[in-house]
Amino acid sequence: MNVRVAELDIDPVQLDAYKAALREEIETSIRVEPGVLALYAVSERDNPARIRIFEVYASDEAYRAHLETPHFLKYKTGTQHMVRSLRLVETDPVMLGTKAK
């Protein structure tokens, strides 16, 4: 399993456009990539331009494959001018839990 956190600071003027692109990318990744197990995006309540994405992939290979998909590349190139900073935090899962719907 590969779990990471992406910490992004977005240009506030372009926040709505960024959120739309992110929503499309996450929806497509979850729908078409079996190795993408979870993608959760949240913003800080007091600073909505600070976005955090919690990413869970089945393996390192699934993560690397995700980076090469057309929908991720469209998101990456389409939002690069909106992202002021990006920090990827590599993690080691301690406990991951979720309730079935």
C-alpha positions in Angstrom: 0.0 0.0 0.0 1.2 3.5 -0.7 -0.3 6.4 1.3 0.6 10.0 1.0 -0.6 13.5 1.8 -0.4 16.3 -0.7 -0.3 19.8 0.8 -1.2 22.5 -1.7 -1.5 26.2 -1.6 -3.8 27.5 -4.4 -4.1 31.0 -5.8 -7.3 32.2 -4.1 -8.4 34.0 -7.3 -8.4 30.6 -9.1 -9.7 28.5 -6.3 -13.1 27.6 -7.9 -11.4 26.6 -11.2 -8.9 24.5 -9.2 -11.6 22.7 -7.2 -13.5 21.9 -10.4 -10.4 20.4 -12.0 -9.5 18.5 -8.8 -13.1 17.1 -8.6 -12.9 15.8 -12.2 -9.5 14.2 -11.6 -10.6 12.5 -8.4 -13.9 11.2 -9.8 -12.2 9.8 -12.9 -9.3 8.2 -10.9 -11.7 6.4 -8.5 -13.9 5.3 -11.4 -11.3 4.0 -13.8 -8.2 3.0 -11.8 -8.4 -0.2 -9.7 -5.2 0.7 -7.9 -6.6 4.0 -6.6 -8.2 3.0 -3.3 -9.1 6.4 -1.9 -8.7 10.1 -2.6 -10.0 12.6 -0.1 -9.6 16.4 -0.6 -10.2 18.9 2.1 -9.6 22.6 2.6 -8.7 24.4 5.8 -11.8 26.1 7.2 -10.0 29.4 7.9 -7.9 29.3 4.7 -9.8 27.5 1.9 -7.0 28.0 -0.5 -4.9 25.5 1.5 -5.9 22.1 0.2 -4.9 18.7 1.6 -5.3 15.5 -0.4 -5.2 12.1 1.4 -4.2 9.5 -1.2 -4.3 5.7 -0.9 -3.0 3.4 -3.6 -2.9 -0.4 -3.7 0.9 -0.3 -4.3 3.8 1.8 -5.4 3.2 0.5 -9.0 -0.5 1.7 -8.8 0.8 5.2 -7.7 3.3 5.3 -10.6 0.6 4.2 -13.1 -1.7 6.9 -11.8 0.9 9.6 -12.6 0.9 8.5 -16.2 -2.9 8.5 -16.8 -4.4 11.0 -19.2 -6.8 12.4 -16.6 -4.0 13.0 -14.1 -1.8 14.6 -16.7 -4.7 16.9 -17.8 -5.2 17.9 -14.1 -1.5 18.5 -13.5 -0.9 20.6 -16.6 -4.3 22.4 -16.3 -3.7 23.5 -12.7 0.0 24.1 -12.6 -0.5 27.9 -12.9 -3.0 27.8 -10.0 -0.8 26.0 -7.5 1.5 28.3 -5.5 3.1 25.4 -3.6 3.0 21.7 -3.4 4.5 19.4 -0.7 4.1 15.6 -0.9 4.3 13.9 2.5 5.3 10.2 2.4 3.6 8.3 5.2 3.6 4.9 6.8 0.0 3.8 7.6 -0.6 3.0 11.3 -4.3 2.3 11.0 -6.7 3.0 8.2 -10.4 2.4 8.8 -13.6 3.2 7.0 -17.3 2.2 7.3 -19.0 0.5 4.4 -21.9 2.6 2.9 
